[in-house]
Amino acid sequence: MLRITDRIAVDEQDFEERFVRASGPGGQNVNKVSTAVELRFDVARSSLPDDMKARLVTLAGHRLTDDGVLVIDSREHRTQAMNREAARARLVALLQQAAVRPRTRRPTRPGKAARERRIGEKKRRADVKSWRRTTRRHDE
């Protein structure tokens, strides 16, 4: 079980890990050992709450396939175990981010002082423009 929050945990059967050969540094080891990890998490079939699934889909972006499977690829370390831990940590971080409910926006109105400042500023601008109009006529 991967613990996401106090109340939410993901069973290890809900995601699948595939090990593939990684590119980059590693010498001959890179050609022989499959160190890169591709973690696949089916969002639709998971036991997560529906609102969390919806937030996860928007957070996942390009990492989500057309089938609704979240793919996390980790190949930054030279060992399979470290890449596996990194991929799981990224999954947990993404799920924790999706678990946070956004605060609902309560509509507010400007206060009396703010309205008076706005009206006062509009009057000052109008006075400046009217002053420009009258001075221009005298110049012509």
Buried (B, 14 or more C-beta within 10 A) or exposed (E): EBEBEEEBEBEEEBBEBEBEEBEEEBEEEBEEBEBBBBBBBBBEEBEBEEEBBEBBBEBBEEBBEEEBBBBBBBBEBBEBEBBBBBBBEBBBEBBEEBBEEEEEEEEEEEEEEEEEEEEEEEEEEEEEEEEEEEEEEEEE
